[in-house]
Amino acid sequence: MGKVFKSGNSAALRLPAGLQVPLGKTFALTATASGFVAIDPTDQAKRRKAMAALFGSASDFPIRES
């Protein structure tokens, strides 16, 4: 559970020490219907690269139409 507080003219989010988030770590925040999601951009890039490598590897897998 994190807590939002005021720091100067900005809002800041205090994270519990148990999460072991390194100081200076950058996250991308995405708004959702119930709040927001914090995503590590470097991890997201690694996941996208891994998914791109998998694309087309299962030729018998049916393609989902939109």
WODAQUI-V978757 format. One record per residue. N is the residue number from 0. RES is the residue in three letters. SS is DSSP state (~ for helix, > for strand, _ for the rest). NEAR is the number of other ideal C-beta (glycine too) atoms within 8 Angstrom. D_FIRST is the distance of its C-alpha to the first C-alpha in whole Angstrom. Layout:
n->(N N)
res->(RES RES)
ss->(SS SS)
near->(NEAR NEAR)
d_first->(D_FIRST D_FIRST)
This chain:
n->(0 1 2 3 4 5 6 7 8 9 10 11 12 13 14 15 16 17 18 19 20 21 22 23 24 25 26 27 28 29 30 31 32 33 34 35 36 37 38 39 40 41 42 43 44 45 46 47 48 49 50 51 52 53 54 55 56 57 58 59 60 61 62 63 64 65)
res->(MET GLY LYS VAL PHE LYS SER GLY ASN SER ALA ALA LEU ARG LEU PRO ALA GLY LEU GLN VAL PRO LEU GLY LYS THR PHE ALA LEU THR ALA THR ALA SER GLY PHE VAL ALA ILE ASP PRO THR ASP GLN ALA LYS ARG ARG LYS ALA MET ALA ALA LEU PHE GLY SER ALA SER ASP PHE PRO ILE ARG GLU SER)
ss->(_ _ > > > > > _ _ > > > > > _ _ ~ ~ ~ _ _ _ _ _ _ _ _ > > > > > _ _ > > > > > _ ~ ~ ~ ~ ~ ~ ~ ~ ~ ~ ~ ~ ~ ~ _ _ _ _ _ _ _ _ _ _ _ _)
near->(3 7 6 7 7 6 6 4 2 6 7 8 7 7 7 6 5 4 6 5 6 5 4 4 7 6 8 9 8 7 5 7 2 3 5 7 7 7 10 10 9 6 8 10 8 8 8 8 8 8 8 7 7 8 6 5 6 6 5 3 5 3 4 4 3 2)
d_first->(0 4 7 10 13 17 19 22 23 20 16 14 10 9 7 7 11 10 10 13 13 17 18 19 18 19 17 18 16 18 17 17 18 15 13 13 13 13 16 18 22 23 22 23 26 27 26 28 31 31 31 34 35 35 36 40 40 40 43 44 40 41 40 38 39 37)
